[in-house]
Amino acid sequence: SLLVFMGDVTGHGVGPAMVTSLVYGTFHMIKQIQQEKNSLDMNEIFEGINSRLLELRGTPFWMTAAALHFNPGKKIVSVIVAGAPPVIHLQKGGSFNLHFDTSSVLGSGPLNLFTTTIPYKATDRLVLLTDGILEAPFLKGRDGMAATMKYLAPKDKALSVKDTCDKIRNIMIKNSRDDEEGDDKTL
């Protein structure tokens, strides 16, 4: 199986970098313990990270996070989200689905996660975004999102992972703003 985890800690600088390091260590410690038991429970991993963030004193550090756990034998992917934007499921032929519901950010209190399981094909692409993408003017409203998704999922073919990333990167460069932080567009 394949596990993809993405998170974005609030703020910039040394403090958030240290929190990211804490999250990294917590994630790998819980995952290693689970692997020794031949299990993988993403809810437990998210709960562990949330607990560690709540233990921090001083300035609260929050983290949006999303994870994908691929099960190639069953051709399904488990999705888990904590305060992150929707997971975008691009499909060959130009269609797309947004997978989301209300969820809480890690470190903000009791955890409310969004979880779902979706079937996937080799030609599908799943896109995880941090909260920074929501600030992009070209994605404002459902129409902007739909136009962007049609560009990323052309009707005539399935894009390679590299081509999908290149298209996202080109959209971000084309729609840059002067007030962006240096890490607002990392792919």
Steps between C-alpha positions, in 0.01 A plus 500: 500500500598865468442772758513870410482760780501875452473770762541875533580661837380855571755776473849542359846476651674298769195427718291335228812319372551348845133400515533336159795303635293395802216387273744309278642313800155425645372376165795263448500373859130406492532354149797285605314366805201419281714326238650276770140393570428460126237774503461852376240721667508854362246618760745399773782686325290817467388468866865468609606808305203696634590403859864607455395838355258558787785439749700797366503807725483861389397589148258239367625323190239349277544274202281420206565146383382242250605142436441244229545129567501300177402134500607377154353153547150640550552807275377732772649795682407605851486878544533677834490877542553732797412856402664477156336599170309239302686205352462531123436176309575559129374235261573424138244668281496832682286419800601573857369459852578703809515292817440709810282569799533692825814411694720666761862601469756308704588671827173693532327274753293183475561342162230482235633322190349454157555148369384323187604217271495538123571261213777598262641400161856526370398803290358690801691778678444606860614850591566618855524873566591705805288790613716742297332397174170639628648849489555471124266736313448260208332244728235734640160336489381179343544634144869578553558158653313326215700685232826407672401134534402478132846634413661236724283212376463529122225294339722327245770348723628440849794724583817353643587593857779726366262674257240548776764657728630718215148627430440581868837676517418703186163604643667616820771695317248662265283608793775624734437793729747750645396429861584128497744345741790303353348164594146573377563307179689182579428194291 
